[in-house]
Amino acid sequence: MNIQRVTTSHISQVAPLFDAYRQFYKQSSNVEDAHQFLEERVQNDQSIIFLATQDGEPAGFVQLYPTFSSISLKRAYILNDLFVHQAFRKQGVGRALIEEAYAFSVSQDAAHIRLQTAQDNHNAQRLYRELGMEVDEMLHFTKNWF
């Protein structure tokens, strides 16, 4: 497995995975919009994306959004998107991508990585716990406009 940080030259490999990720969350397929969204994030340094490939095939990706921690006075990251293509699941791709995100965050002297997942996504929750993440005691509130 190879993991590399995504540049604009990799967007065409990540966009179909990102589109499949969005479909998992009940969104309509639109690879063109997915491509444009990712390209804008990377071009504007608004996200960090790592792509995992196996034998040259896109296997999965993780996307981090930078933020800040006022309490620690440091940068922090939101692990917003993690997706592994069905054909590559149960092969350690998700674990490797999270570990890459951890290593990157440590290299940036970040305070933490935070994520959220669906309450019924038990497989992901198990992996997060195995990798040292804990459920925090904060309540998260959301106001949606869509």
Buried (B, 14 or more C-beta within 10 A) or exposed (E): BEBEEBEEEBBEBBBBBBBBBBEEEEEEEBBEBBBEBBBEBBEEEEBBBBBBBBEEEBBBBBBBBBEEEEEEEEBBBBBEBBBBBEEBEEBEBBEBBBBBBBEBBEEBEBBBBBBEBEEEEEEBBEBBEEEEBEEEEEEEEEEEEE
